[in-house]
Amino acid sequence: MSSTGIFSAFSARFRAFMRCPGDEPEFARLALDLFALQFQHNAAYRAFCQTRQVSPGTIEHWSEIPALPASAFKELELSCLPPAERTVVFHSSGTTGQRPSRHFHHGPSLAIYECSLLPWFWRHLLPDCHLSAAHAQGIHSRKIADHSAIDNWQLAILTPPLSRTPHSSLVYMFETIRRASPAKESAFLGNVAADGSWTLDLEKTKKTLQLAAGHNRPLVLLGTAFGFVHLLEHLAEQDLSVKLPSGSRVLETGGYKGRSRVLPKSELHALFTSRLGVPAGYIICEYGMSELSSQAYDHRVGDQEVTRDEPAPRLASRVTRRFQFPPWCRVQIISPETGREVGEGQTGLIRVLDLANVYSVMAVQTEDLGVRRGPGFELLGRNALAEPRGCSLMAV
């Protein structure tokens, strides 16, 4: 069988697992089989494994699969795809002068990316929408819902459109959501400056907020923390608050990395509530990176624990938000001193094994610090010795 056929066969098995992801033995088989494929077809990753004297024949458990440092995506072409088939590449964002990470894709790998993205996003951001059984099981489609329990809602995205940012995995994610969404109206509210930095059309964004409030249409806002800070500061400068309709919600991703006034999560979320009328339980944080094909969220809209009518700072002190990836991923928190997994409640570097990374490297060692919390993690932020990176490094 050709390499194309082999990967197609594996992808079919993976999609079947996504529909019924509770089978731990099958997850383990898939992980070991994918490691064998990537060892064979990804030359740079194979060399990395060989320096550690690890091969498919020397391991028995998925936790033994070598995790490649995320920084290696900057230096190496970590792909199982022949160069001629690499039709799309996602770049990590970073400060000027940094070399970006590169994650190569083609049609089938993007289909898997979307298949991983959509049901997990919908489960956390819009669980009060009515999904078909197929979408609830993770089957990819252009539309992921027929109608919504939050009637007549609209989507606003605080980034440039994909046509202006073709290498941004975050914008690709948002465009995928926009295409699949049943929302009757959607808009990208960002632009790209001459130097490549992102800008936010503040007046257009303000008008979008006011129209949603005036027409009593719930708004789903997607954007980076850095972009939201600029919007909220703009509203504060004008002494303006816009109370969005009930059911409105916010997806916030990314950090600051020295490019903006840094706000603690509790303060940022309090501003969402005071300036936009969005309660703490309807503010969702996302964790993702260009080197992965799946995303983690810190809670689900409607979770009783975080939807009580409390001020955001007090709620934040009472509730620990725990990020979780979908069931086709595994997270380990690794001690940088010993290289071993830490115990419950202890701090280390976040390591992700993502089965949706079929055509690159599934085991990625990040440079982000987290606290082990059961099957999830509490995100602490960037390792102080790592280079700044992230979607919100892009100027707004």
C-alpha positions in Angstrom: 0.0 0.0 0.0 1.3 3.5 -0.8 2.0 6.0 1.9 -1.2 7.9 0.8 -3.2 4.8 1.2 -1.6 4.0 4.6 -2.4 7.5 6.0 -5.9 7.3 4.5 -6.5 4.0 6.3 -5.3 5.5 9.5 -7.4 8.6 9.1 -10.5 6.4 8.7 -9.7 4.6 11.9 -9.1 7.9 13.7 -12.4 9.3 12.5 -14.2 6.2 13.8 -12.5 6.6 17.2 -13.6 10.3 17.3 -17.2 9.1 17.1 -16.8 6.8 20.1 -13.7 8.1 21.9 -14.1 6.4 25.2 -12.1 3.2 24.3 -8.7 3.6 26.0 -7.2 0.5 24.4 -8.1 1.8 21.0 -6.6 5.2 21.8 -3.3 3.4 22.7 -3.3 1.3 19.5 -3.9 4.4 17.4 -1.1 6.3 19.2 1.4 3.5 18.7 0.4 3.0 15.1 0.6 6.7 14.3 4.0 6.8 15.9 5.1 4.0 13.6 3.8 6.0 10.6 5.4 9.2 11.6 8.7 7.5 12.4 8.7 6.0 8.9 7.6 9.0 6.9 8.8 12.1 8.9 12.6 12.0 8.4 13.4 14.9 10.8 11.3 13.3 13.6 12.8 9.9 12.9 16.3 11.4 13.4 15.1 13.0 16.6 13.8 9.7 17.9 17.0 7.8 16.9 19.2 10.2 18.9 17.1 9.0 21.9 17.4 5.4 20.8 13.6 5.1 20.5 11.8 3.4 17.7 8.4 1.7 17.3 9.9 -1.6 18.3 11.3 -0.3 21.6 8.2 1.1 23.3 5.0 -0.4 24.5 2.9 2.5 25.8 1.9 5.9 24.2 3.5 7.8 27.1 6.9 6.6 25.8 6.5 8.3 22.4 9.2 11.0 22.2 7.7 14.5 22.4 9.3 17.0 20.1 10.0 20.5 21.5 7.6 23.0 19.9 10.7 25.1 19.0 11.8 22.4 16.6 9.0 23.4 14.2 11.0 26.6 13.6 14.1 24.8 12.4 12.9 21.6 10.8 10.4 20.6 8.2 8.4 18.3 10.4 6.0 16.8 8.0 5.0 13.4 6.5 3.8 15.2 3.4 6.0 15.4 0.3 6.9 19.1 -0.4 4.6 19.2 -3.5 1.6 18.2 -1.4 2.1 21.0 1.3 -0.5 23.3 0.1 -1.1 25.3 3.3 1.3 26.2 6.1 0.4 27.6 9.5 3.0 29.9 11.1 3.3 30.7 14.8 3.1 34.4 15.7 5.9 36.0 17.5 8.0 39.2 17.9 9.8 40.8 14.9 12.9 38.9 14.0 11.8 35.6 15.4 11.7 32.7 13.0 8.1 31.3 13.1 7.1 27.7 13.6 5.8 25.9 10.5 3.0 23.3 10.4 2.4 22.0 6.9 -1.1 20.9 5.8 -3.0 19.7 2.7 -6.7 19.0 2.0 -7.0 15.7 4.1 -5.0 17.1 7.1 -7.2 20.2 7.1 -10.3 18.1 7.0 -9.0 16.3 10.1 -8.2 19.6 11.8 -11.7 20.8 11.2 -13.2 17.5 12.4 -11.3 17.9 15.6 -12.1 21.6 16.0 -15.8 21.9 15.4 -17.5 19.5 17.9 -15.1 20.5 20.8 -15.7 24.2 20.1 -19.5 23.7 19.9 -19.5 21.7 23.1 -17.9 24.5 25.1 -19.0 27.7 23.5 -22.5 26.9 22.2 -23.8 23.8 24.1 -27.3 25.4 24.1 -27.4 25.0 20.3 -29.1 22.0 18.8 -26.6 19.6 17.2 -27.4 16.7 14.9 -26.2 13.4 16.2 -23.5 13.3 13.5 -21.9 16.5 14.7 -22.1 15.6 18.4 -20.0 12.6 17.4 -17.4 14.7 15.6 -18.3 14.0 12.0 -17.0 16.9 9.8 -19.6 18.9 7.8 -19.9 22.4 6.4 -22.8 23.1 8.9 -22.7 22.0 12.5 -26.1 23.0 13.7 -29.6 23.5 12.2 -30.8 26.1 14.7 -29.9 27.6 18.0 -31.6 27.8 21.4 -30.1 31.3 21.6 -32.3 32.6 18.8 -31.0 34.8 16.0 -27.5 35.2 17.3 -24.6 36.7 15.3 -20.8 36.2 15.2 -18.1 38.8 15.6 -14.4 38.0 15.2 -11.8 40.5 16.3 -9.1 39.4 13.8 -8.4 40.1 10.1 -10.1 37.7 7.7 -8.3 34.6 6.4 -7.7 36.2 3.0 -5.4 38.7 4.7 -3.7 36.2 7.1 -3.4 32.9 5.2 -0.8 31.5 7.5 -2.6 32.1 10.8 -4.0 28.9 12.4 -6.1 31.0 14.7 -7.8 32.8 11.8 -8.2 29.5 10.0 -9.9 28.2 13.1 -12.2 31.3 13.3 -13.0 31.0 9.5 -13.9 27.3 9.9 -16.3 28.2 12.7 -17.8 31.1 10.7 -18.4 28.8 7.7 -19.9 26.1 9.8 -22.0 28.4 11.9 -25.8 28.8 11.4 -25.5 32.5 12.5 -27.2 34.7 9.9 -24.6 37.4 10.3 -20.9 37.3 10.9 -18.0 39.7 10.5 -14.2 39.9 10.8 -13.5 43.2 12.5 -9.7 43.3 12.1 -7.3 44.5 9.4 -3.6 44.0 8.6 -1.3 47.1 8.6 1.5 47.7 6.1 4.0 46.2 8.5 2.0 43.0 8.8 0.7 43.8 12.3 -3.0 43.3 13.1 -5.3 46.3 13.7 -8.8 46.4 15.1 -11.5 48.6 13.5 -12.7 50.0 16.8 -15.5 52.1 15.3 -16.9 49.1 13.3 -16.6 46.9 16.4 -18.4 49.4 18.6 -21.2 49.7 16.0 -21.5 45.9 15.9 -21.8 45.8 19.7 -24.4 48.5 19.7 -26.5 47.0 16.9 -26.5 43.6 18.6 -27.7 45.3 21.8 -30.3 47.5 20.0 -31.8 44.5 18.1 -31.6 42.2 21.1 -29.5 39.7 19.2 -27.0 37.6 21.3 -23.4 38.1 20.1 -20.7 35.5 20.1 -17.3 37.4 20.3 -14.1 35.6 19.3 -10.7 37.2 19.7 -7.3 37.5 21.5 -6.8 38.8 25.0 -4.6 41.5 23.5 -7.3 42.6 21.1 -10.0 42.6 23.7 -7.9 44.8 26.0 -7.7 47.4 23.2 -11.4 47.3 22.7 -12.3 47.5 26.4 -9.8 50.4 26.9 -11.4 52.2 23.9 -14.8 51.8 25.5 -13.4 53.0 28.9 -11.8 56.1 27.2 -15.3 57.0 25.9 -16.9 56.1 29.2 -19.1 53.8 27.2 -20.7 50.5 28.2 -22.7 48.3 25.8 -24.9 45.7 27.6 -25.1 42.8 25.2 -28.3 40.7 25.1 -28.7 37.7 27.3 -26.9 34.6 25.9 -24.0 36.6 24.5 -20.6 35.0 25.1 -16.9 35.6 24.6 -14.0 33.3 23.5 -10.7 34.7 24.6 -7.4 33.3 23.6 -3.7 34.2 23.9 -1.8 36.4 26.3 0.2 39.6 26.3 4.0 38.7 26.2 5.1 42.3 26.9 3.1 43.9 24.0 0.3 45.4 26.1 -0.8 46.4 29.5 -1.1 43.0 31.2 -4.4 42.3 32.9 -5.0 39.4 35.3 -7.7 37.1 34.0 -10.1 38.2 36.8 -9.7 41.9 35.9 -10.1 41.3 32.1 -13.2 39.1 32.7 -14.6 41.8 35.1 -14.3 44.3 32.2 -16.2 42.0 29.9 -19.0 42.0 32.6 -18.9 45.7 33.4 -18.5 47.0 29.8 -20.3 44.4 27.8 -22.6 42.8 30.3 -21.2 39.3 29.7 -21.2 37.2 32.9 -18.2 35.3 34.0 -19.7 31.9 33.2 -20.1 33.0 29.5 -16.4 33.9 29.1 -14.5 30.9 27.8 -10.7 30.7 27.5 -9.1 28.7 24.7 -5.6 27.2 24.6 -4.1 26.2 21.3 -1.0 26.6 19.1 -0.1 26.3 15.5 1.9 23.1 16.0 -1.3 21.3 17.2 -4.6 20.4 15.5 -6.8 20.4 18.6 -7.7 23.0 21.2 -8.4 23.0 24.9 -11.1 25.1 26.7 -11.2 26.0 30.4 -14.9 25.3 30.9 -18.3 25.1 29.2 -21.0 27.7 28.9 -23.7 26.7 31.3 -21.5 24.9 33.8 -23.2 25.5 37.1 -19.9 26.1 39.0 -19.0 29.2 37.0 -22.4 30.7 36.1 -23.5 32.0 39.5 -24.2 35.7 39.7 -20.9 36.7 41.4 -18.4 39.4 40.6 -15.7 38.0 38.3 -12.8 38.6 40.7 -14.5 36.8 43.6 -15.6 34.0 41.3 -12.1 33.6 40.0 -10.7 33.2 43.5 -13.3 30.4 44.2 -13.1 28.5 40.9 -10.0 27.0 39.3 -10.5 26.9 35.6 -9.1 23.6 34.2 -8.3 23.3 30.5 -9.2 20.1 28.8 -8.4 18.9 25.3 -10.8 16.6 23.4 -10.7 12.8 24.1 -8.3 12.2 21.1 -5.6 14.0 23.0 -3.6 13.3 26.2 -1.9 15.9 28.4 1.1 15.3 30.6 2.7 17.9 32.9 6.4 17.3 32.8 9.1 18.3 35.3 11.8 20.3 33.5 14.3 19.0 36.0 13.6 15.3 35.8 11.7 15.0 32.5 9.1 12.9 34.3 5.4 13.5 34.8 4.6 15.4 38.0 2.0 14.5 40.5 -1.5 15.9 41.0 -1.4 19.6 41.9 2.3 20.0 40.9 3.7 22.4 38.2 5.6 21.5 35.1 5.8 22.0 31.3 2.7 21.1 29.3 3.1 18.1 26.9 0.4 17.3 24.4 -0.2 14.1 22.4 -2.7 15.0 19.7 -3.9 12.2 17.4 -5.3 14.8 15.0 -1.7 15.7 14.1 -1.8 12.8 11.7 0.7 14.2 9.1 3.3 15.9 11.3 4.2 15.0 14.9 1.6 14.1 17.4 3.7 14.4 20.6 4.6 18.1 21.2 6.5 19.4 24.2 5.3 23.0 24.7 7.1 25.8 26.6 4.1 26.6 28.7 3.7 26.0 32.4 0.7 24.3 33.9 -0.5 22.6 37.1 -1.7 19.0 36.8 -5.5 18.9 37.5 -6.8 15.4 36.9 -7.1 14.8 33.1 -6.8 18.6 32.5 -4.5 21.4 33.6 -4.5 24.8 35.1 -2.6 27.2 32.7 0.1 29.3 34.4 1.6 30.9 31.3 4.9 31.0 29.4 8.1 29.5 30.8 10.2 32.6 31.6 13.2 31.3 29.6 11.1 30.7 26.4 10.7 33.2 23.5 7.5 35.2 23.5 4.9 33.9 21.1 1.2 33.6 20.6 -1.6 35.2 18.5 -1.9 38.1 20.8 1.7 39.2 20.1 0.3 40.7 16.9 -0.2 44.5 17.4 -3.8 45.7 17.5 
